[in-house]
Amino acid sequence: MAAIVNKETCVGCGACVDACPCGALSLGDGVAVVSDDCAACGACVEACPTDSITVE
């Protein structure tokens, strides 16, 4: 399981990057990018103001 970013709705605000306790998110090309370090904790989901992240 890992976080999945909807690149069509992500605005690249960085709230998820700041919220991630694993450091698994970064910004690339104006959108959030999830690395293999994702622990699927959901912190990014809660922090995203555009509901662009889900955990599956």
Protein Blocks (a to p, Z undefined) as FASTA:
>chain_A
ZZdddfklpgolommmmmmmnlpacceehiacddfklgolommmmmmmnlpaccZZ
